[in-house]
């Protein structure tokens, strides 16, 4: 948490050009035809971290126990985070169809994202933290 | 009396300080249902004989605020502002969102017709059939946001005084002008509600010339009676469901365009259209969304789409700037077109333009034009009163905008709009500067370029449109095809919002119209009847033009010359419009619309459409 009290999720935005997939030296990453999410082949992945470097938002992260990378796979088209959010009637998370809007814009680093959102929430106060 | 109409129009004569109710025949309302079409008809009936000599900024001009039969029923209320345009010298139907149309119809009126000129500044307060022309001395000269606040306060106080037993009055619906309109800048807008604006046409200047600061209306009655209420309820639900199923539109409105129209479709003005592509991720929709949109969903009465957002800059140099969206047009024209690539700068400019009551598109266009002349050394620092409008210099553009609104120094020249300013600069400097003026018949072109061919804009969309550079009224071949202007005429005449119609069946709006009025208007019938008639009238009045400028279709029915230069950058590098192909399409369009080879409507066409008076007025143009 970079700003106290402001915890922002930081997830894969499914860029159109998939720089992470291109950067993988062992071809452990692939794109799901069904959901366009990035899929990780755990057996092939060596945990080299090249995809983290390639991602404009540094979104892939290492598995805490195993030597492999973790990227949101959209739960095979039925994201559970969206499901619980809707069940809880928070109505914050929604699934959207992929259209002309460039989703890669949402691939930003955690610092950048927190700075943007915290400034919107707290105004100048947020600048003390970041 | 036709169903779906309140039955009477309010005519205010400001010169005599009087008002009266006027009624139109049912047949007229059947043909020209309301809004833009009815405005064109009223103007041609009353003014066509002296159109060429009529100065749009003189007391003789008529200013119209017309809702349509669908206003208040079809989700998303809008109103059409019209008159003789000080920009094109023709008729432009300029629509703006807000509750004005709905309140007006609840007050028992189908529209407001303003004639004459007041001696000193006035505003009009309408409460049902009580019409009060009041002194506006205390709000004249105030900026738009302050005008809104003062008007709300004063109108609510007056209403509470007069109707003490009503309870608490909510804010009345308003249309008003800012300093730019008062100073008769041709790029001024009629503002509605809060930061909504009817821009194309420049009717803010007409309102200012009549010394009419504002119209506020409060209706307490019901909407007019309709033919089939159950069907209308079902159809409103269908529109709502359709909008809810479109999360992208609801989430971002047109605010996603600032990046994607440039990076994806290469059709956004960058530095006065010298380029149409940029890949500045700092201008992405996520930056607007996560940094400055403090209210994500804001809408007018009954609208399910909520494409409006409230943008507020909370930190930094531009702290305190507040406006709606900005929508794509303002993102483009007050952003990349001036070389600005951050949301904060754009919101600051949009907020300033809103305060001054200027049109973001026209003002952005003319400022981009001035900046390009400065870049090329045609205009110097001395010509621009010491301002150096370098690309990306937000302070220079802000002071330029203020000068335009108050018509100070060089602002007086630029307030005439891009085309008129270009003519004057060409005269004084002796250089061909018209090639840098990106406009069509006096109206700066909307922020959708035609060169890449990837956007919805068509190659003859601006050249042949009767509303010139208006991007919401584009046309295409064939004249009864899906891209034709006649459907835009219907939208602006029934006065419905385009955005709520996306994804609905083609006949939907016509079915809606039939359910409201009980008439049977088929879609094809509109393309041959009312829609085509309106096009002919608007075309005739545009060609009659005057008094300061006249249009020669052979020269002016064309795209700005920049659109024939190849794109210098981006994935569509090298693409350009083809001049010969455009000319050919224009001629084809003339033929289909029933115009002769000079673009003047044929007598046969006009007589077939029962427009004899238009034909008589056009005779001198035919020779």
Interface residues (C-beta under 8 A of the other chain):
Chain A: X94 X96 X97 X99 X100 X101 X102 X105 X106 X108 X113 X116 X117 X119 X120 X123 X124 X126 X127
Chain B: X247 X248 X251 X252 X256 X259 X260 X263 X264 X281 X284 X285 X286 X287 X290 X291 X292 X293 X294 X314 X315 X319
